[in-house]
Amino acid sequence: ESWPAEKIRQNIDTYDAFGFNAVETHDRFHEDFLKAVYGITRQQWREKVYALCDRAHENGMTVFLRQWGNSVALPVKELKDGYTPFGFVNLAPDIPEERQRWEAEIRDYVATNYASHIDHFIGHWADAGGIHPGSHATIKDAMLLHNELRAAFRAINPKIETSFNLWWMENPRGIRGWPGYVDHRTLTTSGVLEKDVIIAQATRAYSRPYSEKVTQEIL
């Protein structure tokens, strides 16, 4: 976020030189967050992301965009004790005013600004997403939201792929996670997700080791 565009381009060249064939980026900040933490506007951040995407594509690489599926960062005005402040709010799809915010601040914003620049969209639905008291949404609603994001991207760029990430789904805590989720089979047997949505298995070396069995069950 704090690098100039040219340094970002050189960084992409470094990844390419070491054999990486893809890079991942994001846009989940409020304007005031970027100003407080990095001293830049959201438009300036977008321009840096575009520089990243353009250089990656010049090098034949694939660009992934990661996005909190239904959550946005809380407003931030200043750093506290030298640390980057962190907080988020979940926009529940069954609460009308929050649904409207989701459409404007996530679906329309991300699709309009990034569909023509990326190759793959990653939806994080439990990191940091989920529901909160007052909402009765379930995992089915999360899948429907993903389908809607997919449609918004495809309307601009028909070649975009999307993936529904299971990160944090297995162990939701607090306001993270969606009622009704049991395991990966909740998604594969639901009949809700569009057939070409990729289901990304969550892996971590110790707490969530990779499982070939889970992969085969998803396939």
C-alpha positions in Angstrom: 0.0 0.0 0.0 2.8 2.4 0.7 4.9 1.6 -2.3 5.0 3.7 -5.5 3.6 2.0 -8.6 7.0 1.5 -10.2 8.2 -0.5 -7.1 5.0 -2.6 -7.3 5.8 -3.4 -11.0 9.4 -4.4 -10.1 8.0 -6.6 -7.3 5.8 -8.4 -9.8 8.8 -8.9 -12.0 10.6 -10.4 -9.1 7.8 -12.9 -8.5 7.8 -13.7 -12.2 11.6 -14.3 -12.2 11.2 -16.8 -9.4 8.6 -18.7 -11.3 5.3 -17.6 -9.8 2.4 -17.7 -12.2 -0.1 -15.8 -10.2 -0.5 -12.9 -7.7 -3.2 -11.9 -5.3 -4.4 -8.4 -4.3 -7.3 -6.8 -2.5 -9.5 -3.8 -1.9 -11.3 -3.8 1.4 -10.5 -0.4 2.8 -12.5 2.7 3.5 -11.1 6.1 2.3 -10.4 7.3 5.8 -8.6 4.0 6.7 -6.2 4.5 3.8 -5.5 8.1 4.7 -4.9 7.3 8.3 -2.6 4.3 7.7 -1.0 5.0 4.4 -1.7 8.6 3.5 -3.3 7.8 0.2 -6.8 8.0 -1.3 -8.8 5.0 -2.4 -8.4 6.1 -6.0 -4.6 6.1 -5.5 -4.9 2.6 -4.1 -6.9 1.5 -7.1 -4.3 2.9 -9.5 -1.6 0.9 -7.7 -3.7 -2.2 -8.0 -4.2 -1.5 -11.7 -0.4 -1.1 -12.1 0.0 -4.5 -10.4 -2.6 -6.2 -12.6 -1.2 -4.7 -15.9 2.4 -5.8 -15.1 1.3 -9.2 -14.0 -0.6 -9.7 -17.3 2.3 -8.5 -19.3 4.3 -11.3 -17.7 1.6 -13.8 -18.4 0.5 -14.2 -14.8 -3.0 -14.6 -13.4 -4.4 -12.0 -11.0 -6.6 -12.9 -8.0 -8.6 -10.4 -6.1 -9.5 -11.3 -2.5 -12.5 -9.7 -0.9 -14.4 -10.1 2.4 -17.7 -11.5 1.1 -20.1 -9.4 3.2 -17.9 -7.3 5.5 -16.4 -3.9 5.3 -13.8 -2.2 7.5 -15.0 0.1 10.3 -14.2 3.8 9.9 -10.8 4.8 11.2 -9.4 8.3 11.7 -6.0 7.8 13.1 -3.4 5.2 14.2 -3.6 4.1 17.8 -0.3 3.6 19.7 1.5 3.1 16.3 -0.6 0.2 15.3 -3.0 -0.3 12.4 -6.5 -0.3 13.8 -8.7 -3.2 12.8 -12.4 -3.7 12.9 -15.2 -4.7 10.6 -19.0 -4.9 10.3 -20.9 -7.7 8.7 -23.6 -6.6 6.3 -26.4 -9.1 6.7 -28.4 -9.8 3.5 -31.7 -10.2 5.3 -31.6 -6.7 6.8 -32.8 -4.2 4.1 -30.5 -1.3 4.9 -27.5 -3.6 5.2 -28.4 -5.4 2.0 -28.3 -2.0 0.3 -24.9 -1.3 1.7 -23.6 -4.7 0.5 -24.8 -4.0 -3.0 -23.2 -0.6 -3.1 -20.1 -1.0 -1.1 -19.1 -4.6 -2.1 -20.9 -5.9 -5.1 -21.1 -2.8 -7.3 -17.9 -1.3 -6.1 -15.7 -4.3 -6.6 -17.3 -5.4 -9.9 -17.2 -1.9 -11.4 -13.7 -1.2 -10.4 -12.0 -4.6 -10.8 -13.9 -6.9 -13.2 -11.9 -5.7 -16.2 -8.5 -6.0 -14.4 -8.5 -9.4 -12.8 -8.9 -13.0 -13.7 -10.2 -14.6 -10.6 -12.3 -13.4 -7.6 -11.9 -15.0 -4.2 -14.8 -14.6 -1.8 -13.9 -14.9 1.9 -17.2 -15.6 3.6 -16.1 -16.3 7.2 -12.9 -14.3 7.1 -14.1 -11.8 8.2 -17.7 -12.4 7.2 -20.7 -13.9 8.8 -23.8 -12.7 10.5 -24.6 -10.8 13.7 -27.5 -10.6 16.2 -30.7 -9.5 14.5 -29.9 -11.4 11.3 -31.4 -14.8 10.5 -29.3 -15.4 7.4 -27.7 -18.8 6.8 -25.0 -20.4 4.7 -27.5 -20.5 1.8 -27.6 -16.7 1.9 -23.8 -16.6 1.7 -23.9 -18.9 -1.4 -26.5 -16.7 -3.0 -24.5 -13.6 -2.4 -21.5 -15.3 -4.0 -23.6 -16.2 -7.0 -24.7 -12.5 -7.2 -21.1 -11.3 -7.1 -20.2 -13.8 -9.8 -23.0 -12.5 -12.0 -21.9 -8.9 -11.5 -18.3 -9.8 -12.6 -19.4 -11.9 -15.5 -21.6 -9.1 -16.8 -18.4 -7.1 -17.3 -15.9 -9.8 -17.9 -17.3 -13.2 -19.0 -14.0 -14.9 -18.5 -13.6 -14.3 -14.8 -13.5 -17.3 -12.5 -14.7 -17.2 -8.8 -14.0 -19.2 -5.7 -15.8 -19.6 -2.5 -13.2 -19.8 0.2 -13.7 -22.1 3.2 -11.2 -20.3 5.3 -12.5 -20.0 8.9 -15.7 -21.8 8.0 -14.8 -24.9 10.0 -14.1 -23.0 13.2 -16.2 -19.8 13.3 -15.8 -17.7 16.4 -17.8 -14.7 17.6 -19.5 -13.1 14.6 -17.6 -15.1 12.0 -19.4 -17.9 10.3 -22.8 -18.8 9.0 -25.6 -20.9 10.6 -26.1 -24.2 8.8 -22.6 -24.7 7.7 -21.3 -28.2 8.7 -18.4 -28.9 6.4 -17.5 -28.6 2.7 -20.4 -31.0 1.8 -22.8 -28.2 2.9 -21.7 -26.4 -0.3 -21.2 -29.3 -2.6 -24.6 -30.9 -2.0 -26.7 -27.7 -1.6 -27.5 -27.2 -5.3 -27.2 -23.5 -4.6 -23.7 -22.5 -5.8 -23.3 -22.1 -9.6 -21.6 -25.1 -11.0 -18.5 -23.3 -12.1 -17.8 -21.7 -8.7 -14.6 -23.1 -7.3 -14.6 -24.3 -3.7 -11.3 -23.4 -2.1 -10.2 -25.8 0.7 -8.8 -24.0 3.8 -5.3 -25.3 4.7 -2.8 -24.4 7.3 0.2 -26.5 8.2 -0.8 -27.4 11.8 -4.3 -26.4 12.6 -5.8 -27.2 9.2 -3.6 -29.7 7.3 -4.3 -30.3 3.7 -6.7 -33.2 3.1 -6.7 -35.1 -0.2 -9.9 -36.8 0.9 -11.6 -33.4 1.2 -10.3 -32.4 -2.2 -11.7 -35.6 -3.8 -15.1 -35.1 -2.0 -15.3 -31.5 -3.3 -14.5 -32.7 -6.9 
